[in-house]
Amino acid sequence: MLFNSFQFALFFSAIIAVHFLTPGRWRWLILLIGSYFFYACWRWEYLFLLLGVTVVHWFCARRIAAGGERWVQRLYLGAALAASLGTLFFFKYYNFAQESLSSVVQTLGGAPALPVLQIALPVGLSFYSFQALSYTLDVYFGKVEAENHFGRLALFVGFFPKLVSGPIDRAGNLLAQFQRQTRFDLDRLASGLQLILWGLFKKLVIADRLAIYVNEVFADPGAYSGPSLLLAAYFFTFQIYCDFSGYTDIAIGTARILGYDLLPNFRLPYFAASIADFWRRWHISLTSWFRDYLYIPLGGNRLETRWRWMVLILVVFVASGFWHGAAWTFLIWGALHGTFYLVEKLLHRPGQRLAAWLRLPAGIVKGLRIFITFHVVALAWVFFRAASVADAWTIIKGIFTRMGGPFYAGSSQLTTALSLCAIVFLLAVQVIQVKGWAPLYRYGEGRLWPLPVRWAAYAALIFGISILGVSSNQFIYFQF
């Protein structure tokens, strides 16, 4: 059941009605049943996997909270880690490990070491596994108390708005909200619907339309000229943002209508002035997860030598890439971001001195930094999207060596032109957001514009979706 489907609209309407008509002490049950039904619409067998992950973390966190010897608490934490990471490895990384190991063994003249298994990746596994892990780790580190109510913990892990593609929320935020009463709020309804509408527009009108050109070029990159490859790289840069942030907007909007506030996941990432700034704006919940549960526990800024810190940075970024998928392209994508981050740190002070020597205005310097950051991010996205490392290299090499070839305007020149117009419109809206004139993500502040202007904007978005929207496609991050 996709967010961008009529079935979800019916499902969510029913959930709203039943949720607010049900007495407060039973609303958790309505949401839990609805969430499990939502997940079962993909493949009902994986409900047992979702339930199993929840049971393990509920039990282990309770045993950790019970106190006792620290080694016993570590034993239960280890069991929770093994359950989540072991499940992730089996479903998501087993085939990658099998192929990589078999390739090495065959190169050395041996036989394949592991059998080939036909394993379907459960949708949302990486997201709800990390969310459950964050809960148990927070209990272990004393940040939150263990939840005794199994139903509320199950709802925290499986809450349907964020179940499939995040945000990866924290117990201190979302679980605490399930313990209080909610009420129907017209301001929340209006704000949530605004976010849902904007998310659908980004997905259906921008992302899915950009995908038409991107899919054509990335399917056979050797057949296209440098300008065509460059346009495809730019298009994917905006496609993945509109696709993923569109999902997040819908998720935050649906939760807001029900009375709950999910953590933000995007803050205009393509306006970032550095790679570090980009990762404070892009997939914020995942970035903060790796920071809090990998980077800081392994030493973080406390490491004694600069070299150890640099290695740790690369480890964290490569782990982030590997989280996205079991392929060398994702590992290289993560390694590129780690390398860009380190180079940026090394060049920061020399860059400041150069700008001062040239007497460049602060606005010019910031504009140059945004321009450079955007393009190194776009370069890395090529590896993220390409079917193989060879394809990614073909695209990057082609951009710089085949600039004189014929330009491919797409199977439909009108579609390509509309895609360019959609990007311009997106950037115009984001400039308005930067100015603070359209505070979509803070409910209660969306009435800065007069009523006729607001309703004209809603009508334009609805018209755009109905006329220019492309047939529903699955969200990109569902595969992770």
N, C-alpha and C positions, 0 to 999 in steps of 0.2 A: 504494500500500500504506500504509494509515493505521496509526498506532500503536495506535489503538483498534479493531483488527480481528483476527479469528482468523488471517488470513493472516500478519500480522506476528508473532503469537505462534509460529507454526510456523517462519517464517523465522528469527527470533531464536534459537529453540531450536537450530536446525541450525547457526547461526553459532557459538553457544557451544561446541557439541560439536566441530565441525571446528576451530575456532580453538585450543582447548586441546589437541587431539590432534595438531596440526601442530607440527613442530619450530619453535623460536623464530625462526630466521632467515627462515622463510617465512610467518610469521603476517601480516605486512604485506600479502602477496599475497592471502591468504584474505579479509582485511578489505576490501581494495580491490575484489576481485571481488564480494563481498557488497554493498558500497556502491554499485557501479555497477549491479548487478542491482536493488537497492532503488530507485534513481533511474529505471531503465528501466521500472519498473512503472507510472510515470505516462505517459511518452512517450519511447520509446527514441531518437527522433531527437535529443533534446536532450542525449543523452550526448556528442555531438560538440561541443556548446557548452561543457559542463563540461570536457571534455578540452582544448578549444581555449584556454579561460581558463587552465587549469593549465599548458599548454605555454608560453604567452606569459610568464607570471610566472616559471616555472622558468628560461627562457632569459634574460629581462631581469635577474633577480636574480643569476644567475651572471656576466653581463657587468658588472653594477655591482660585484660583489664582486671581479672581476678587477683592479680599480683603474684607473689611467690618469688622464687629465684629468677634472676635475670636470664639465666641460661634456658629456663623453661619458657619464658616469654619469647626468647629468640627462636626456640624450637617451633612454637606455634606461628611466629612470623615467617619462619622458613617454610613451613607447610603451606601457608597462604601464598607466599611468593612462588613456590613450586607448582601449586595448583593453577594459578593464573598464567605464569610464564610457560609452564609445561603445556597447558591447553593452547596457548598462542603458538608455541613452537610446532605442535603437532598439526594444527589446522592451517597455519599460515606459512611456516618455514620448513616443514619437513621435506617437501618436494625440492625446494631450493637447496637444502643441505644434501639431499640424495643426489641431485644432478651435479652439484659442485664436487662432492666427494667421489662420485663415480668417474667424473672427468679426470680428476687427479689420479685415481687408481688405474684407470685405463691407460693414461699417459705413461704410467710406470710399468705397464704390462700385466696388470692384474684384472680380476673380474669385479663387476659392480658390487659395492659393499652393502648397500641397502636396497630393499625391494621398492619398486615403484607403486605408489598408492594413489587411487583416484579420490581425492579429498576436496569437498566443496567448502569454501571458506564461509563460515556463518557471518551474515551481515552484522556489522556493528561490534564484532568480537573485540577488536583492539580498543574501542572506546569504552565499553562497559567493563572490560577486564582492568583497564587502567583506573577507571573510577572506583571499582571495588578495592583495588590495591591501595589507592590513595586513602581510603577510609581506614583500612587496617594499619597502614603506616602511621596515620595521624593518631590512632589509638595507641600504638606502640610508643610514639614520641610524646604522648601526653597532650596533644593538641585538642582532641575531642574525647568525650566519654563514649564508651561502647554502647551501642543501641540494643536495648533488651527486646524491643518490639520487632519481631522478625518481619512483619508485614511492612513496616515503615522502611526498614533497611532494603527489603526487596523492591519497594517503590523507588528508593534512592538509586539503586543500581539500574532498574529497568524503566524509569519514567519515560514515557514514549516520545515527548518532544526532542529529547537529547539522546535517545537510546542508540540510534543508528549512526549518527555522525557528530555527536557532541552538541554543545561544549562538554568537555570533561570536567564536571563540577566537583566541588569539595563538600565533604560532610558538614563542615562548619558553616557552609552557606545553605545548601539545599536541604539536607536532612533536618536541620534546625527548623526550616520553614514548614516541613510536613508535620511538625509537632504543634503548630498553632492553627487556629481557625481562620478560614478565608471567607470572604463575602463577595458577592457580585458587585463590581465597581464599573460604572460607565466610563470613567476616565481610563481605566485599565483596558476595557473593551475597545475603546477608540484607539488608544495607543497600540494595542496588540494588533488590531486590524490594519493600522498603517504600516507596521513592520511586515506583516504577512503580505500585504499588497506590494510593497517595495521589494520584498524577497522574491515573490513570484515574477515580478517584472524583470529583475536581474537574471533570474534563471531562464525564463521562457523567451524573453525578447532579446536579451543580450547574450547570455552564455550559450544557449542552444543554437542561436543563429551563428555565432562565431564558430561553433563546433563544426558546421558544415564545411567551411574552408579548411579548418585545421585538420579534420579527419582526412580530407582528400590529399593534402600535401604530405602529412606525416605518414600516410599509408605507403608512399613511394617517393621518398625525398630525393632520390637520385635523378628523378625525371623533371625536376623543377629548377628554375634559375635562382640566383642569389636574392633578387628582390622579392620573389614569391616566397622563398624560405624565410626571409626576414619578416614579411608580413604575417606568415603563419606563426612565427615565434611571438610576434607582438599580439596577435589574436589569441593565442593560447594563454599568454600572460593575463589578459583580461578575462578570458573564458573561465579559467580556474578560480579567479577571484570572485567573479559574479556567481558562479555555480556554488562554491562553498560558502561564501558569505550570504548568498541568497538562502541556502538551507538554514544557516544560523539565524538569519532574521526571522524566518518562519518559525523555527524552534523557540526562539526567545519570545516571539509574539504569541504563540499558542500558550506557552507557560504563563505569560503575563496575564492573559485573559482569565486563566484558571486561578490566578492569585499568587503565582510564584515567580521569582526573579532568578533567571539563570545568569551565570557569569558571562560577561562580554567576551567575544572571541576575535573581533576585528576592530581596528581603529584606523581606517584609511591607510592601509599599509604602503600603497604606492606614493604616498607623500612623505615617506620615511627619508631622513637625511643621512642614514648610515645603515649598515647591515644590523648592527646592534639595535638601532631604532626600528628597523623592519621587523625583527623578531619580538619586539615589544608591542607590535601592532598586528602581526599575522598569527593566526591560530594560537591566540594568547593562552588558552587553557592548556594546550600541549606544551608550549614553551615553559610555562610556569611549573608544569608537572616535572619535566626533566630538570629544571633548575632546583626544585625543592626536594626531589627524591633521587636524583642521580648526581648532579653537579655539586650541591652543597655537602651531602654525605661523603663524597669522595675527596673532599678538601676545599673545593671552590677557591675563593680568593685567599684562603688561609695557607695554600701550598707555599713551601719555603722557596722553591726555585721557579724562575720564569719558564724554564723548559718543561717542568712537570705540569705547570698550569696550561701551557700551550697544548701539550698532549691531551690533557683532560678536556680542553675545549673541543679538540678534534674528535675525541671519543664521544662526547655528548652529541655533537652534530651528526656524526655517522650513525649513532644509535637512533637519532631522530629520523634520519633518512631510512634506516632499516625498519623502523616502526611503520613507515608508510607502505612498504611492500618488500617482498622477497625477490629482489632482482638487483643486479649490479648497477642498473641505472639509478635506483634510489640511493644506493650507497654512495655513488659518485656525486649525486645531487647534494646529499648531506655533507660530504667531504668538501665540496666546492664552497658551500656556505661557511663551513668552519675555516677554510683557508681565507676566504674573503674577510671574515671577521678578524682573523689574526693580522692579515696585511693591513687592514684598516687601523687596528690598534698601533701597529708599528709606524704607520705613516701619519698618524693624527697630528702629532706635534710638528713634524716638518711641514705638513700641509698648512697648519696655522701660521707658522713663521713665513712661509711663502706668500700666503694671502696678505699678511701684514706688510711684507716687503713690497708687494705689488699694489698695496693700498686699495684692495678690492672692497667694495661696499658689502656689508653683511648680507644683504638680500641677494646679491650676485653669488656670493659664496654658498649660501644655502641652496639656491637654485641649481648650482653646479653639483652640489652633493646629492640632491634629490635625483638629478639627471643620471649621474653615475650609478647611484644605488639601484635605480629602476633598471638600468641596462645590465648590471651584473646579475640581478635577480632574474631578469628575462633570459639571460644566457643559461643560468642554471635550470630554469624551467624546461629547456630543451631536453635535458637528460630525464627530467621527471616525466615528460610526455612521450618520448621516443620509445619505440617497441624494443630497441636494443641499443647497446653502446655504439655499435657500428652505425646505426641509423642516426644517432645523436651526433656522432662525429661527421657524418656525411652532411648533415644540416649546417653545422657550425662552419665546416670547411667550405661548403657551397656558398654561404653568405658572404665570405671574403674572397672567393676565387671565381665565382660564376656570376658576377654582377652585370655582365654584358648580355646575358641570355634574355629570351622573351619573357615578358611578365604574364603570369597566369592570373586572370581576373576572377577565377572561380567558375563552377558549372553554371552559375547564374550571376551575372554582373550586378543585377539589382540587389541580390542578397548580399554580395560583398559591399556594395555601396551603403546599404542599410546597416551593415555591421559597423562600418566606419562611423556612420552617424550615431549609432547606439553608443559607441565608445565616447564620442564627443559629448553626448547627453549625460552619460555617467560622470564624466569628469566635471561637467558644469554643476551637476547636483552635488558632487563632492566638494567643490569649491564653496558652495553655499553651506555645506556642513562644516567645513573648516572655519568659516566665518561665524558659525554658531547660529545661523538663521534657520536651520532645519534640524532641531535636536531630536531626531528619530529615536535615539536609544535611551532617552530619559523621559519616561512617561509623566504626563502632567505639564510638560513644557512645550507641547506641540501646537499650542494655540497662539503662537506669535503672529501668524498670518490671519487676515480677516476671513470670515466664514466663506464668502464667495470664492476667494483665492484657494482655500483649502479644498473645497469641493470640486473646483475646476481641476486642480491637480489630481484628485482621486479619479475623476472622470477620465482624464487624459491617460492615466496609468491603466485603468480598466480597458479603455479603448485600444491602447497600445497592445495589451496582452491579447485581446480578442482578435485584433486585426493582424498584428505583426508577430504574435507568439508562435513559436515552432512546436510541433507535436512533442509531447512530454518524453523526455529522456531521463534515465536514471542519473542521480547526482554522482559526480566523479568520486567523492570521498566514500561512497558506499562500498567500494572495493577494498577499503582499508579496514 
